[in-house]
Amino acid sequence: MKKVTMIKGLAVALGMSMFLVGCGSSNAPQEGSQPPAGNTESAQGSVGEQVDHKIIGIDPGAGLMKATEKAIKDYDLQGWELVEGSSAAMTAELTQAYKDKKPIIVTGWTPHWMFSKFEMKYLEDPKGSYGKDEQIHTIVRKGLKEDQPSAYAFLDKFEWKPEDMEKVMLEIADGKKPEEAAAQWVKNNEETVNKWVEGIQPAEGKKLTLAYVAWDSEIASTNVVKTVLEQKLKYQVELSQVEAGPMWVGVSNGDVDGMVAAWLPTTHEDYFKKLGENVEDLGPNLNGTKLGLAVPTYMNVNSIEDLKK
C-alpha cells in the first residue's frame, strides 16, 4: 500500500463542482500554437482596467473559488470581482479571449487541458493564498479487499503522472468521448497498464461501482480505471457521477466500491475528517496538483500583487 503524505497549510478545501469542464471549442488554437494577433487593439492601462477588474471563476462554493476569495482579501484587491459561473463557462471565455488575444484572468488548476492547449502561466502567489501542491488519492469502501481482491489490488497499484492525465483530458476536450480517449491511452501505454495488473487474477464478470465528480481530471482518470478493470480484469464496471459530498458518503456507507478522485489533504479535507474512519485510503494515485490564478503568457503580469497596480 502506498504511503500517504499529508501536506499542511494548503488552500481552502475545494467543493465538488470545481472541475465540471465541458469539451473545448473545436476552433481553439492547437497545442503549442500562438493566438492570432489580428482583430484586437493593444491593451491599455493597468491589468485591472484591461480585464475590467474581473477574475473569471467557476462554480460558486467550489474550494478554488473560496481560495480566490481569500486571495482577493490577502492582496487587498479592492474593487475586484470574482465572477461565478461554471468550469465550462470559464474555459469558453478563456478560449475566446485567447483566440482574440485579449487579456483575461481565470481561476486555474493543474492537471487541466488548458495548459496543454494554450500557452498559460500561473500568477505568482507570494502570500501563499492557494497553498502548496497536493495529491489525488484512491479511496475505497471498507471490506473491498476481502470482497473484491482483484479490484482492490489494482486500485492500490494505480498511479500515473499529470502529463498522462492531461493527454486524456485534452482528447476529451477536443471532442472525443471519455471512454474512447481512455481506451486510446490504455492502448498506447500497454507497458504501464501491464504493471498495474501484473499478478492479479481476472474477476470474470464481477460487478464494481466507481464514483467520480464531473471534473476533467476525474472523468479522465475514472474512465481509464474503468477501461483497465474491464479489459484486463474482466469486471463489469458501473460509473456513478455525483457531487463531492455524495461521492464520499457513497464510499463510506458501502453503496459505492471506490473512487480515484479524492483531492487531499485540503481539497476534500472536510469530507476526509468527517468520513475518513469509514473508508480506506490507498494513498495518492497522482502527485503534483496546483491551484491559482492563470493568464495567457502574452499578458504582461507575473504576480497577484501586480493586480493592485
C-alpha positions as CSV (number, residue, x, y, z in Angstrom):
1,M,0.0,0.0,0.0
2,K,1.3,3.4,-0.9
3,K,2.3,5.7,1.9
4,V,0.1,8.7,2.4
5,T,1.9,12.0,2.6
6,M,0.0,14.8,4.1
7,I,1.0,18.4,3.4
8,K,-0.2,21.1,5.9
9,G,-1.2,24.6,5.2
10,L,-2.8,24.3,1.8
11,A,-5.6,26.2,0.2
12,V,-9.2,26.1,1.4
13,A,-11.0,22.9,0.6
14,L,-12.3,22.7,-2.9
15,G,-16.0,21.9,-3.4
16,M,-17.3,19.3,-5.7
17,S,-18.3,21.3,-8.6
18,M,-14.9,22.5,-9.3
19,F,-13.8,20.7,-12.4
20,L,-17.0,20.3,-14.3
21,V,-15.4,21.3,-17.6
22,G,-17.1,20.8,-20.9
23,C,-15.4,20.0,-24.2
24,G,-13.1,22.6,-25.6
25,S,-14.0,24.6,-28.7
26,S,-13.1,23.0,-32.0
27,N,-12.0,26.4,-33.1
28,A,-9.4,26.7,-30.3
29,P,-5.8,27.0,-31.2
30,Q,-3.9,23.8,-31.5
31,E,-1.4,22.7,-28.8
32,G,1.7,25.0,-28.8
33,S,0.1,27.5,-31.2
34,Q,0.2,31.2,-30.6
35,P,-3.0,33.2,-30.6
36,P,-3.7,35.3,-33.7
37,A,-2.6,38.9,-33.5
38,G,-5.3,40.5,-35.6
39,N,-8.7,42.0,-34.8
40,T,-7.6,43.4,-31.4
41,E,-6.3,46.6,-30.1
42,S,-3.3,46.8,-27.8
43,A,-4.3,46.6,-24.2
44,Q,-4.2,49.9,-22.4
45,G,-4.0,50.9,-18.8
46,S,-3.4,48.7,-15.7
47,V,-4.1,45.0,-15.7
48,G,-7.2,45.7,-13.7
49,E,-8.5,48.1,-16.3
50,Q,-7.7,45.7,-19.1
51,V,-9.9,42.9,-17.6
52,D,-12.5,45.3,-16.1
53,H,-11.3,44.2,-12.6
54,K,-12.8,40.8,-13.1
55,I,-11.5,37.3,-12.4
56,I,-13.4,34.6,-14.3
57,G,-14.2,31.9,-11.9
58,I,-16.1,28.6,-11.8
59,D,-18.9,27.1,-9.7
60,P,-19.9,29.1,-6.6
61,G,-18.9,27.3,-3.4
62,A,-16.0,25.4,-5.1
63,G,-12.9,25.3,-3.0
64,L,-10.9,27.1,-5.7
65,M,-13.4,29.9,-5.5
66,K,-13.0,30.1,-1.7
67,A,-9.3,30.2,-2.1
68,T,-9.6,33.0,-4.7
69,E,-11.9,35.0,-2.3
70,K,-9.1,34.6,0.3
71,A,-6.5,35.8,-2.3
72,I,-8.6,38.9,-3.0
73,K,-8.6,39.7,0.7
74,D,-4.9,38.7,1.3
75,Y,-3.8,41.0,-1.6
76,D,-6.3,43.8,-0.8
77,L,-7.7,43.7,-4.3
78,Q,-10.4,46.3,-3.7
79,G,-12.9,46.7,-6.4
80,W,-12.1,43.3,-8.0
81,E,-15.0,41.0,-8.8
82,L,-14.8,37.2,-8.8
83,V,-17.3,36.1,-11.5
84,E,-19.2,33.0,-10.6
85,G,-20.2,30.5,-13.3
86,S,-19.0,27.0,-14.2
87,S,-15.9,25.4,-15.4
88,A,-17.3,25.1,-18.8
89,A,-18.2,28.7,-19.0
90,M,-14.8,29.7,-17.7
91,T,-13.0,27.7,-20.4
92,A,-15.3,29.0,-23.1
93,E,-14.4,32.6,-22.1
94,L,-10.7,31.7,-22.0
95,T,-10.9,30.0,-25.4
96,Q,-12.5,33.1,-27.0
97,A,-10.2,35.6,-25.3
98,Y,-7.1,33.6,-26.3
99,K,-8.3,33.4,-29.9
100,D,-8.7,37.2,-29.9
101,K,-5.5,37.8,-27.9
102,K,-7.5,39.7,-25.3
103,P,-6.4,39.9,-21.6
104,I,-8.2,37.6,-19.2
105,I,-7.6,36.2,-15.7
106,V,-9.1,32.8,-14.7
107,T,-9.1,30.5,-11.8
108,G,-6.8,27.7,-12.8
109,W,-5.7,24.3,-11.7
110,T,-3.3,21.6,-12.7
111,P,-3.8,19.0,-14.2
112,H,-6.0,20.7,-16.8
113,W,-6.0,20.6,-20.6
114,M,-5.9,24.4,-20.9
115,F,-2.2,24.3,-20.1
116,S,-1.6,21.8,-22.9
117,K,-3.8,23.6,-25.5
118,F,-2.9,27.2,-24.6
119,E,0.3,28.9,-23.5
120,M,-0.6,29.8,-20.0
121,K,1.1,30.8,-16.8
122,Y,0.2,31.0,-13.1
123,L,0.5,34.3,-11.3
124,E,3.0,34.1,-8.5
125,D,1.4,33.8,-5.1
126,P,3.9,35.1,-2.6
127,K,1.4,35.3,0.3
128,G,0.5,31.6,-0.2
129,S,-3.2,32.1,-0.6
130,Y,-3.6,29.0,-2.7
131,G,-1.3,26.8,-0.6
132,K,1.1,24.2,-1.9
133,D,0.7,21.2,-4.2
134,E,-1.5,18.3,-3.0
135,Q,-2.4,14.9,-4.3
136,I,-5.3,12.9,-5.7
137,H,-6.0,9.8,-3.7
138,T,-7.7,6.5,-4.3
139,I,-10.4,5.8,-1.6
140,V,-12.3,2.5,-1.3
141,R,-15.0,1.2,0.9
142,K,-14.2,-0.9,4.0
143,G,-14.2,-4.6,3.1
144,L,-13.4,-4.2,-0.5
145,K,-10.1,-6.1,-0.1
146,E,-12.0,-9.2,1.2
147,D,-14.9,-8.9,-1.3
148,Q,-13.1,-7.9,-4.4
149,P,-9.4,-8.7,-4.0
150,S,-8.6,-8.2,-7.7
151,A,-10.1,-4.8,-7.9
152,Y,-8.5,-3.8,-4.6
153,A,-5.1,-4.9,-5.8
154,F,-5.3,-3.0,-9.0
155,L,-6.7,0.2,-7.3
156,D,-3.9,0.0,-4.8
157,K,-1.3,-0.1,-7.7
158,F,-2.9,2.5,-9.9
159,E,-0.7,5.6,-10.1
160,W,0.1,7.9,-13.0
161,K,1.5,11.4,-13.8
162,P,-0.1,14.7,-14.6
163,E,1.1,14.6,-18.2
164,D,-0.6,11.3,-18.6
165,M,-3.9,12.6,-17.3
166,E,-3.7,15.8,-19.4
167,K,-3.3,13.7,-22.6
168,V,-6.7,12.0,-21.9
169,M,-8.3,15.3,-20.8
170,L,-7.1,17.1,-24.0
171,E,-8.5,14.3,-26.2
172,I,-11.9,14.7,-24.4
173,A,-11.8,18.5,-24.6
174,D,-11.2,18.2,-28.4
175,G,-14.4,16.2,-28.8
176,K,-13.5,12.5,-28.2
177,K,-15.8,10.6,-25.9
178,P,-14.3,9.9,-22.5
179,E,-14.4,6.1,-22.9
180,E,-12.7,6.4,-26.3
181,A,-10.0,8.7,-25.1
182,A,-9.4,6.4,-22.1
183,A,-9.2,3.3,-24.4
184,Q,-6.7,5.0,-26.6
185,W,-4.5,6.0,-23.7
186,V,-4.6,2.4,-22.4
187,K,-3.7,1.1,-25.8
188,N,-0.8,3.5,-26.1
189,N,0.5,2.8,-22.6
190,E,0.4,-1.0,-22.5
191,E,3.6,-1.3,-20.5
192,T,2.4,0.9,-17.7
193,V,-1.0,-0.8,-17.7
194,N,0.5,-4.3,-17.5
195,K,2.5,-3.3,-14.4
196,W,-0.8,-2.2,-12.8
197,V,-2.4,-5.6,-13.3
198,E,0.6,-7.8,-13.0
199,G,-0.1,-10.9,-11.0
200,I,-3.8,-10.0,-10.5
201,Q,-6.4,-12.7,-11.3
202,P,-9.3,-11.6,-13.6
203,A,-12.6,-11.3,-11.9
204,E,-14.7,-12.8,-14.7
205,G,-17.8,-10.7,-14.8
206,K,-18.0,-9.5,-11.2
207,K,-19.6,-6.1,-10.8
208,L,-18.0,-2.9,-9.4
209,T,-19.2,0.6,-8.9
210,L,-16.9,3.6,-9.0
211,A,-18.0,7.2,-8.1
212,Y,-16.5,10.3,-9.6
213,V,-17.1,14.0,-9.9
214,A,-17.5,15.6,-13.3
215,W,-14.2,17.4,-13.3
216,D,-12.0,16.9,-16.4
217,S,-9.3,15.3,-14.3
218,E,-11.6,12.8,-12.7
219,I,-13.5,12.0,-15.9
220,A,-10.2,11.1,-17.4
221,S,-8.8,9.0,-14.5
222,T,-12.1,7.2,-13.7
223,N,-12.6,6.2,-17.4
224,V,-9.0,4.9,-17.6
225,V,-9.5,2.9,-14.5
226,K,-12.8,1.5,-15.8
227,T,-11.2,0.6,-19.1
228,V,-8.4,-1.4,-17.3
229,L,-10.8,-3.1,-15.0
230,E,-13.0,-4.2,-17.9
231,Q,-10.3,-5.1,-20.5
232,K,-7.7,-6.6,-18.3
233,L,-9.5,-7.9,-15.2
234,K,-12.9,-8.7,-16.8
235,Y,-15.0,-6.7,-14.4
236,Q,-18.4,-5.1,-15.2
237,V,-17.9,-1.6,-14.1
238,E,-20.7,1.0,-13.4
239,L,-19.7,4.6,-13.1
240,S,-21.7,7.0,-10.8
241,Q,-21.3,10.7,-11.5
242,V,-22.2,12.7,-8.3
243,E,-21.0,15.7,-6.4
244,A,-18.2,15.6,-3.9
245,G,-20.3,15.1,-0.8
246,P,-22.4,12.2,-2.1
247,M,-19.2,10.6,-3.6
248,W,-17.6,10.4,-0.2
249,V,-20.8,9.3,1.5
250,G,-21.4,6.6,-1.1
251,V,-18.0,5.1,-0.5
252,S,-18.2,5.4,3.3
253,N,-21.6,3.7,3.5
254,G,-20.6,1.0,1.0
255,D,-23.0,1.9,-1.8
256,V,-20.0,2.6,-3.9
257,D,-16.9,0.5,-4.1
258,G,-14.4,3.2,-4.6
259,M,-13.1,6.4,-6.2
260,V,-9.9,7.7,-7.7
261,A,-11.0,11.3,-7.2
262,A,-10.1,12.4,-3.7
263,W,-8.1,15.6,-3.6
264,L,-6.1,15.6,-0.3
265,P,-5.0,16.8,2.2
266,T,-7.0,20.0,1.8
267,T,-9.3,19.9,-1.3
268,H,-11.6,17.3,0.3
269,E,-10.3,17.9,3.8
270,D,-13.7,18.4,5.4
271,Y,-15.0,15.1,3.9
272,F,-12.0,13.2,5.0
273,K,-12.2,14.5,8.5
274,K,-15.9,13.5,8.7
275,L,-15.9,10.2,6.9
276,G,-12.2,9.1,6.9
277,E,-12.7,6.5,9.6
278,N,-15.4,4.8,7.4
279,V,-13.2,4.4,4.3
280,E,-9.8,3.1,3.4
281,D,-7.3,5.4,1.8
282,L,-5.0,3.6,-0.6
283,G,-2.8,6.7,-1.0
284,P,-2.0,9.0,-3.9
285,N,-2.6,8.0,-7.5
286,L,-1.3,11.3,-8.7
287,N,1.1,13.9,-7.4
288,G,1.7,17.5,-8.5
289,T,-1.6,19.3,-8.5
290,K,-1.7,23.1,-8.3
291,L,-4.2,25.9,-7.8
292,G,-4.1,29.6,-8.6
293,L,-4.8,32.4,-10.9
294,A,-3.8,31.8,-14.5
295,V,-3.3,34.1,-17.5
296,P,-2.2,33.7,-21.1
297,T,1.6,34.2,-21.5
298,Y,1.0,37.2,-23.8
299,M,-0.2,39.2,-20.8
300,N,2.5,41.3,-19.1
301,V,1.7,40.4,-15.5
302,N,3.6,37.9,-13.3
303,S,2.2,38.1,-9.7
304,I,-1.1,38.5,-7.9
305,E,0.5,41.5,-6.3
306,D,0.7,43.2,-9.7
307,L,-3.1,43.3,-9.8
308,K,-3.1,46.2,-7.3
309,K,-1.3,48.5,-9.7
